[in-house]
């Protein structure tokens, strides 16, 4: 299927879908309404974050679970101490050494506890992207990863996010997040002999061409240089308009982690202006998350797929298997932060357990059965990550209520 090529920015035939309730919001480009004198029209990302934190903390009540004294603070990866950075990557590798909970007859390729997250993402991809579940489901998904790092692998530091707009300004080559040192998320893949014509091509009514990066081969430096990717590929975008699906069926397919870091993709799709425009100009949840992931019929792939593609490689450029890339977690934690900043501009409408916080179909662009709108009561699950636990979508809207208790710095 064509949508395996460039994540979901190039799903074919979307113009033919006839579910206007889900697409009407795309025409709404009005200025967002803020809850105070905060001036969103001139604010920087740092100011959006400070405002969101102030609002979020002010809304913490007398809950016995989440208080101003025990709320966790997620931080920029670069702001962690050297010891915290090493402890974080060590904890991720610890999960890669623990046994899987997914039964081997269901997923022969799941060899580690870390792989349980990869299997769940593969299994649910078509019901957790480009639909109403996307942001809430992933909020829970990365939160469970944080709990596993803490409870199973002893991590005690802040849960970090990767601010792609900062890396875009610096370039990958100068970013300490990807410099290949012991305190990084590892570096680039070994360089391949690309030519100028080596590009990834897809169509979404328009032709989209993504450039290759400066690597492409196995990662050779940093904490993840010797890890093994066990699952996939399922829909790996390759040079020359090709897709590798050789790992379908949860097969065991051990191979190295590959990267093809592209500052050019970051500069084009994941710059600070892109993030600020997303937050400022999309006032309802369906428009916000659709633009974040690349509205069909445009030349934009959105900040979410854009950051994935900037990492490139295998499994970073695989729609299904992307959590096998260790930078996935810091990337999606920043996706959650951007959503949180947007929510805190109008929290009663965007973050409370109300109908306006959720909108859209329950499958990817409503392409699959059942064709119905999501509600806050729809139950979400994470497969063997949580071994059968289910949570209503509405319970995943706030970072300081229900099971969650965190803000961003």
C-alpha positions as CSV (number, residue, x, y, z in Angstrom):
1,X,0.0,0.0,0.0
2,X,1.3,3.4,-0.9
3,X,0.9,4.9,2.6
4,X,3.8,2.8,3.7
5,X,6.2,5.1,1.8
6,X,6.3,8.5,3.5
7,X,4.4,7.9,6.8
8,X,0.9,9.2,6.3
9,X,1.7,12.4,4.5
10,X,1.2,10.6,1.2
11,X,-1.9,8.5,1.8
12,X,-3.4,8.1,-1.7
13,X,-7.0,8.9,-2.7
14,X,-7.8,10.9,0.5
15,X,-9.6,13.5,-1.6
16,X,-12.2,10.8,-2.4
17,X,-13.2,10.2,1.2
18,X,-16.6,11.5,2.0
19,X,-16.6,12.2,5.7
20,X,-16.9,15.9,5.9
21,X,-17.4,16.0,9.6
22,X,-13.7,15.1,10.0
23,X,-12.4,17.5,7.3
24,X,-14.4,20.6,7.8
25,X,-12.1,21.8,10.5
26,X,-9.3,22.1,8.0
27,X,-10.8,25.3,6.8
28,X,-10.8,26.9,10.2
29,X,-7.7,29.0,10.5
30,X,-8.7,31.5,13.1
31,X,-6.5,32.9,15.9
32,X,-6.6,30.8,19.0
33,X,-8.4,32.2,22.1
34,X,-6.1,32.5,25.2
35,X,-7.1,32.2,28.8
36,X,-5.3,35.3,30.0
37,X,-3.4,38.4,28.8
38,X,-0.8,36.1,27.3
39,X,-0.1,37.3,23.8
40,X,0.1,34.2,21.6
41,X,0.6,36.2,18.4
42,X,4.1,37.4,19.5
43,X,5.2,34.6,21.9
44,X,8.3,32.5,21.4
45,X,8.2,28.8,22.0
46,X,10.0,29.3,25.3
47,X,7.2,31.8,26.3
48,X,4.5,29.3,25.2
49,X,6.1,26.7,27.4
50,X,6.3,29.0,30.4
51,X,2.7,30.1,30.0
52,X,1.5,26.5,29.6
53,X,3.4,25.5,32.8
54,X,1.9,28.4,34.7
55,X,-1.6,27.5,33.6
56,X,-1.2,23.8,34.2
57,X,0.2,24.3,37.7
58,X,-2.6,26.8,38.6
59,X,-5.2,24.1,37.7
60,X,-3.8,21.5,40.0
61,X,-6.4,21.2,42.8
62,X,-6.4,19.2,46.0
63,X,-6.0,15.8,44.3
64,X,-4.2,13.3,46.5
65,X,-2.5,12.0,43.4
66,X,-1.1,15.0,41.6
67,X,0.0,18.0,43.6
68,X,2.4,20.9,43.1
69,X,4.8,19.1,45.4
70,X,5.0,15.8,43.4
71,X,4.4,16.9,39.8
72,X,7.2,15.7,37.6
73,X,9.0,18.1,35.3
74,X,10.0,16.8,31.8
75,X,13.0,18.6,30.5
76,X,14.9,19.4,27.3
77,X,17.4,16.6,26.7
78,X,20.3,19.1,26.6
79,X,19.4,20.4,30.0
80,X,20.0,17.0,31.7
81,X,23.3,16.5,33.5
82,X,25.8,14.2,31.9
83,X,25.0,11.5,34.5
84,X,21.3,11.8,33.8
85,X,21.8,11.5,30.0
86,X,23.8,8.4,30.4
87,X,21.4,7.0,33.0
88,X,18.5,7.6,30.5
89,X,20.1,5.8,27.6
90,X,21.3,3.0,29.9
91,X,17.7,2.5,31.1
92,X,16.5,2.2,27.5
93,X,19.2,-0.4,26.8
94,X,18.1,-2.1,30.1
95,X,14.6,-2.6,28.6
96,X,16.3,-4.1,25.5
97,X,17.9,-6.7,27.8
98,X,14.7,-7.7,29.7
99,X,12.5,-10.5,28.4
100,X,9.4,-9.7,26.3
101,X,5.9,-10.2,27.7
102,X,4.4,-10.6,24.2
103,X,3.9,-14.3,23.6
104,X,6.4,-15.7,21.0
105,X,3.6,-17.3,19.1
106,X,2.0,-13.9,18.5
107,X,5.2,-12.1,17.7
108,X,8.3,-14.3,17.1
109,X,10.5,-11.2,16.7
110,X,9.7,-9.8,20.1
111,X,12.8,-10.7,22.1
112,X,12.9,-7.9,24.7
113,X,10.6,-5.9,27.0
114,X,11.5,-2.9,24.7
115,X,10.1,-4.9,21.8
116,X,6.7,-5.1,23.5
117,X,6.3,-1.3,22.7
118,X,7.3,-1.9,19.1
119,X,4.8,-4.8,18.6
120,X,2.0,-2.7,20.0
121,X,2.8,0.2,17.7
122,X,2.9,-2.2,14.7
123,X,-0.3,-3.8,15.7
124,X,-2.3,-0.6,16.2
125,X,-0.8,1.7,13.6
126,X,-4.0,2.1,11.6
127,X,-6.0,3.1,14.7
128,X,-3.5,5.4,16.4
129,X,-2.5,7.8,13.6
130,X,-4.5,10.4,11.6
131,X,-7.5,9.8,13.9
132,X,-8.9,11.0,17.1
133,X,-6.8,8.6,19.2
134,X,-3.4,9.8,17.9
135,X,-2.3,12.3,20.6
136,X,-4.0,10.8,23.6
137,X,-2.9,7.2,22.8
138,X,0.7,8.3,22.3
139,X,0.6,10.3,25.5
140,X,-0.2,7.2,27.4
141,X,2.2,5.1,25.3
142,X,5.3,7.3,26.1
143,X,4.2,7.6,29.7
144,X,4.2,3.9,30.1
145,X,7.7,3.9,28.7
146,X,8.7,6.4,31.3
147,X,7.2,4.2,34.0
148,X,9.1,1.2,32.8
149,X,12.4,3.0,32.7
150,X,11.8,4.1,36.3
151,X,10.3,1.0,37.8
152,X,12.1,-1.8,35.8
153,X,15.4,-0.1,35.1
154,X,16.0,2.3,38.0
155,X,16.0,5.6,36.0
156,X,15.4,8.6,38.4
157,X,16.1,11.6,36.2
158,X,13.8,13.8,34.2
159,X,12.0,12.3,31.2
160,X,13.6,14.2,28.3
161,X,12.2,15.7,25.1
162,X,14.0,16.5,21.8
163,X,13.3,20.0,20.7
164,X,13.7,19.6,16.9
165,X,13.4,23.4,16.3
166,X,16.6,23.8,18.4
167,X,18.4,21.1,16.4
168,X,17.1,22.7,13.2
169,X,18.9,26.0,14.1
170,X,22.1,24.2,15.1
171,X,22.0,21.4,12.4
172,X,22.4,17.8,13.3
173,X,26.1,18.1,12.8
174,X,26.4,20.6,15.7
175,X,23.7,19.1,18.0
176,X,24.9,17.5,21.2
177,X,21.8,15.3,21.1
178,X,23.2,13.5,18.1
179,X,27.0,14.0,18.3
180,X,27.7,10.4,18.9
181,X,29.2,10.9,22.4
182,X,28.4,8.9,25.5
183,X,26.0,11.6,26.6
184,X,24.0,11.7,23.3
185,X,21.3,9.6,21.7
186,X,24.0,8.3,19.4
187,X,25.1,9.8,16.1
188,X,24.5,9.4,12.4
189,X,24.8,6.2,10.4
190,X,27.9,5.3,8.4
191,X,27.9,7.4,5.2
192,X,26.6,5.7,2.0
193,X,27.6,6.6,-1.5
194,X,24.5,8.6,-2.4
195,X,24.1,10.6,-5.6
196,X,22.0,13.7,-6.1
197,X,19.3,11.7,-7.7
198,X,18.9,9.4,-4.6
199,X,15.7,10.7,-3.1
200,X,12.5,9.4,-1.4
201,X,9.5,10.1,-3.5
202,X,5.8,10.0,-2.8
203,X,2.5,11.6,-3.8
204,X,-0.2,13.3,-1.8
205,X,-2.0,14.9,-4.8
206,X,1.3,16.7,-5.2
207,X,4.7,15.2,-5.7
208,X,6.8,15.2,-2.5
209,X,10.5,14.6,-2.7
210,X,12.5,14.2,0.5
211,X,16.3,14.4,0.2
212,X,18.6,11.8,1.6
213,X,20.7,12.7,4.7
214,X,24.4,12.4,5.4
215,X,24.5,8.9,6.7
216,X,22.3,5.9,5.8
217,X,24.3,3.0,7.2
218,X,24.6,1.4,10.7
219,X,25.0,3.8,13.7
220,X,28.6,3.5,14.8
221,X,28.9,5.8,17.8
222,X,27.3,6.6,21.1
223,X,25.2,4.5,23.4
224,X,23.1,2.8,20.7
225,X,25.9,1.9,18.4
226,X,25.6,-1.9,19.0
227,X,21.9,-2.4,19.7
228,X,19.9,-4.9,17.6
229,X,16.6,-4.0,15.9
230,X,14.5,-7.2,16.0
231,X,11.2,-6.4,14.3
232,X,10.3,-5.1,10.8
233,X,10.6,-3.6,8.4
234,X,6.9,-3.4,7.7
235,X,6.7,-0.2,5.7
236,X,10.3,1.2,5.4
237,X,10.6,4.0,2.9
238,X,13.7,3.5,0.7
239,X,15.6,5.5,-1.8
240,X,14.0,5.5,-5.3
241,X,10.3,5.3,-4.4
242,X,10.6,1.8,-2.9
243,X,9.2,0.3,0.3
244,X,10.7,-2.6,2.3
245,X,7.9,-4.8,3.8
246,X,10.1,-7.9,4.3
247,X,9.5,-8.0,8.1
248,X,5.7,-8.1,8.0
249,X,4.1,-10.7,10.3
250,X,6.2,-9.8,13.4
251,X,9.1,-11.9,12.2
252,X,12.5,-12.0,13.9
253,X,14.8,-10.0,11.7
254,X,17.9,-8.9,13.7
255,X,19.9,-6.1,12.2
256,X,21.7,-2.9,13.2
257,X,20.1,0.5,13.9
258,X,20.6,2.7,10.8
259,X,20.3,6.5,10.6
260,X,20.4,9.0,7.8
261,X,20.3,12.4,9.6
262,X,19.0,15.2,7.4
263,X,19.3,18.8,8.6
264,X,17.6,19.8,5.3
265,X,14.4,18.0,6.2
266,X,14.4,19.6,9.6
267,X,15.0,23.0,8.1
268,X,12.1,22.6,5.6
269,X,9.4,21.0,7.8
270,X,10.4,21.2,11.5
271,X,11.6,24.7,12.1
272,X,10.4,27.0,14.9
273,X,8.1,28.9,12.6
274,X,6.3,25.6,11.7
275,X,5.8,24.8,15.4
276,X,4.6,28.3,16.3
277,X,2.2,28.4,13.3
278,X,0.8,25.1,14.3
279,X,0.1,26.3,17.8
280,X,-1.3,29.7,16.9
281,X,-3.4,29.0,13.8
282,X,-5.4,25.9,14.6
283,X,-8.1,26.3,17.1
284,X,-9.8,22.9,17.2
285,X,-8.2,19.5,17.9
286,X,-8.9,17.8,14.6
287,X,-7.3,20.6,12.6
288,X,-4.4,20.9,15.0
289,X,-3.4,17.2,14.9
290,X,-4.1,16.9,11.2
291,X,-1.8,19.8,10.3
292,X,0.7,18.4,12.8
293,X,0.8,15.2,10.7
294,X,0.6,16.7,7.2
295,X,-2.8,17.8,5.8
296,X,-3.6,15.9,2.6
297,X,-3.5,17.9,-0.6
298,X,-0.6,20.1,0.5
299,X,3.1,20.1,0.1
300,X,3.6,19.9,3.9
301,X,4.3,16.7,5.8
302,X,3.9,18.3,9.2
303,X,6.3,18.4,12.2
304,X,5.5,14.9,13.3
305,X,6.5,13.0,10.2
306,X,9.0,15.6,9.4
307,X,11.0,14.9,12.5
308,X,10.7,11.1,12.0
309,X,12.0,11.5,8.4
310,X,14.9,13.8,9.5
311,X,16.2,10.8,11.5
312,X,15.9,8.5,8.5
313,X,17.3,5.1,8.4
314,X,15.8,1.8,9.7
315,X,13.5,1.7,11.6
316,X,13.2,5.5,11.9
317,X,11.6,5.9,8.5
318,X,9.2,3.0,9.0
319,X,5.7,4.1,9.8
320,X,4.9,0.9,11.8
321,X,8.3,0.1,13.4
322,X,9.5,3.6,14.3
323,X,9.6,3.0,18.1
324,X,12.5,0.7,17.4
325,X,14.5,3.9,16.9
326,X,15.6,5.0,20.4
327,X,15.2,8.7,19.6
328,X,11.5,8.0,19.1
329,X,10.7,8.6,22.8
330,X,12.4,12.0,23.0
331,X,10.7,13.0,19.7
332,X,7.2,12.0,20.8
333,X,7.7,13.5,24.2
334,X,8.1,16.8,22.3
335,X,5.0,16.1,20.2
336,X,3.2,15.7,23.6
337,X,4.8,19.0,24.8
338,X,3.6,20.9,21.7
339,X,0.0,19.5,22.2
340,X,0.2,20.5,25.9
341,X,1.3,24.0,25.0
342,X,-1.7,24.2,22.6
343,X,-4.1,22.8,25.2
344,X,-3.1,25.3,27.9
345,X,-4.2,28.2,25.7
346,X,-7.8,27.1,26.4
347,X,-7.7,24.2,28.8
348,X,-11.4,24.0,29.6
349,X,-12.0,23.4,25.9
350,X,-8.9,21.5,24.9
351,X,-7.7,19.5,27.9
352,X,-10.7,18.8,30.2
353,X,-12.6,15.6,29.8
354,X,-15.1,17.1,27.4
355,X,-16.3,16.4,23.9
356,X,-14.4,19.4,22.4
357,X,-11.1,17.8,23.5
358,X,-11.7,14.9,21.1
359,X,-12.8,14.9,17.4
360,X,-12.2,12.7,14.4
361,X,-12.7,9.1,13.2
362,X,-11.5,6.1,15.1
363,X,-9.4,4.7,12.2
364,X,-6.8,6.4,10.0
365,X,-8.6,9.1,8.1
366,X,-11.7,6.9,8.4
367,X,-10.4,4.5,5.8
368,X,-11.2,1.4,7.7
369,X,-14.2,-0.2,9.5
370,X,-15.9,0.8,11.7
371,X,-16.6,4.2,10.2
372,X,-17.6,6.2,13.3
373,X,-16.6,9.3,15.3
374,X,-14.5,8.9,18.4
375,X,-15.8,9.9,21.8
376,X,-14.1,10.5,25.2
377,X,-15.5,7.1,26.3
378,X,-13.6,5.1,23.7
379,X,-11.3,2.6,25.4
380,X,-7.7,2.6,24.5
381,X,-5.2,-0.3,25.1
382,X,-1.5,-0.8,24.8
383,X,-1.4,-4.6,24.2
384,X,1.3,-6.4,26.2
385,X,2.9,-3.1,27.2
386,X,0.2,-2.9,30.0
387,X,-1.0,-6.5,29.7
388,X,-4.7,-5.8,29.0
389,X,-5.3,-2.5,30.8
390,X,-7.8,-0.2,29.1
391,X,-8.3,3.5,29.6
392,X,-11.0,5.8,28.2
393,X,-9.7,8.4,25.7
394,X,-11.0,11.2,27.8
395,X,-8.8,10.2,30.7
396,X,-5.7,10.9,28.5
397,X,-6.4,14.6,27.9
398,X,-4.7,16.2,30.9
399,X,-1.1,15.9,32.0
400,X,-2.1,16.7,35.6
401,X,-5.2,14.6,36.2
402,X,-6.1,10.9,36.2
403,X,-3.0,8.7,35.8
404,X,-0.7,11.6,34.8
405,X,1.2,14.1,36.9
406,X,3.7,16.1,34.9
407,X,4.5,19.4,33.2
408,X,7.3,20.6,30.9
409,X,10.2,22.9,31.4
